[in-house]
Amino acid sequence: MSSEIWLKISNVRKDNTKVQVRFEADKGDDKEKQWWIVDPKAYGKVDDDALYRGILDGMDKKHIVLGKLGISTANSKSEICCKVIRVQFAE
């Protein structure tokens, strides 16, 4: 059984040094929606600025941008984060 799920990204922000995303599936109001930390390796070997620009560019060009939520074991603690980013260029 897989402990991961792909969801469509609805918003992105860069908070200090971390990139965070929100998902369309989260139906709460803006105060209730969860910001999820994006793994720095989620979009290949790029820095946080390039990661942020890649997600934002895909959303600005009306491409579907997906994020895979999964369990990260970084820093010897388990937490849920966005492990992979995928920009759908084909329709």
C-alpha positions as CSV (number, residue, x, y, z in Angstrom):
1,M,0.0,0.0,0.0
2,S,1.4,3.4,-1.0
3,S,1.5,6.3,1.5
4,E,1.6,9.0,-1.2
5,I,-1.0,10.9,-3.1
6,W,-0.9,13.3,-6.1
7,L,-2.9,16.6,-5.8
8,K,-3.3,19.7,-7.9
9,I,-1.4,22.7,-6.5
10,S,-3.5,25.9,-6.1
11,N,-1.0,28.3,-4.6
12,V,2.7,28.7,-3.9
13,R,4.8,30.9,-1.7
14,K,8.4,31.2,-0.6
15,D,8.7,31.7,3.2
16,N,12.2,32.6,4.3
17,T,14.2,29.7,2.8
18,K,11.4,27.2,2.3
19,V,8.9,26.8,-0.6
20,Q,5.4,26.0,0.4
21,V,2.3,25.0,-1.5
22,R,-1.5,24.7,-1.1
23,F,-3.7,22.1,-2.8
24,E,-7.0,22.5,-4.6
25,A,-8.4,19.5,-2.7
26,D,-8.2,21.5,0.6
27,K,-11.7,23.1,0.7
28,G,-11.4,25.2,3.9
29,D,-11.3,28.9,3.8
30,D,-8.0,30.7,3.4
31,K,-7.4,30.8,7.1
32,E,-7.9,27.1,7.5
33,K,-6.0,25.8,4.5
34,Q,-2.7,24.1,5.2
35,W,0.6,25.2,3.7
36,W,2.8,22.2,2.9
37,I,6.6,22.4,2.8
38,V,8.2,21.3,-0.5
39,D,11.2,19.0,-0.4
40,P,14.1,20.9,-1.9
41,K,14.7,18.0,-4.3
42,A,11.1,17.9,-5.4
43,Y,11.7,19.5,-8.8
44,G,15.2,18.1,-9.5
45,K,18.5,19.5,-8.4
46,V,17.6,23.2,-8.2
47,D,17.8,25.8,-5.5
48,D,14.7,27.2,-3.7
49,D,14.4,30.2,-6.0
50,A,14.4,28.0,-9.1
51,L,11.9,25.7,-7.4
52,Y,9.6,28.6,-6.6
53,R,9.9,30.0,-10.1
54,G,9.2,26.6,-11.8
55,I,6.0,26.1,-9.9
56,L,4.8,29.7,-10.3
57,D,5.7,29.7,-14.0
58,G,3.7,26.5,-14.6
59,M,0.7,28.0,-12.8
60,D,1.0,31.3,-14.6
61,K,1.0,29.5,-18.0
62,K,-2.2,27.6,-17.0
63,H,-0.5,24.3,-16.9
64,I,-1.6,21.7,-14.4
65,V,0.9,21.6,-11.5
66,L,0.8,18.5,-9.3
67,G,2.5,17.8,-6.0
68,K,3.0,14.4,-4.4
69,L,2.3,14.4,-0.7
70,G,4.2,11.7,1.2
71,I,6.0,11.0,4.4
72,S,9.5,12.5,4.6
73,T,12.0,11.1,7.1
74,A,14.5,13.9,6.9
75,N,16.2,15.0,10.1
76,S,15.2,11.6,11.7
77,K,11.6,12.6,12.2
78,S,8.6,11.6,10.1
79,E,6.4,14.3,8.7
80,I,4.2,14.9,5.7
81,C,5.6,17.1,3.0
82,C,5.4,17.6,-0.8
83,K,8.0,15.2,-2.1
84,V,7.7,15.7,-5.9
85,I,6.5,18.5,-8.2
86,R,5.3,17.7,-11.7
87,V,4.2,20.3,-14.3
88,Q,1.9,18.9,-17.0
89,F,2.9,20.5,-20.3
90,A,0.7,18.3,-22.5
91,E,-3.1,18.3,-22.4
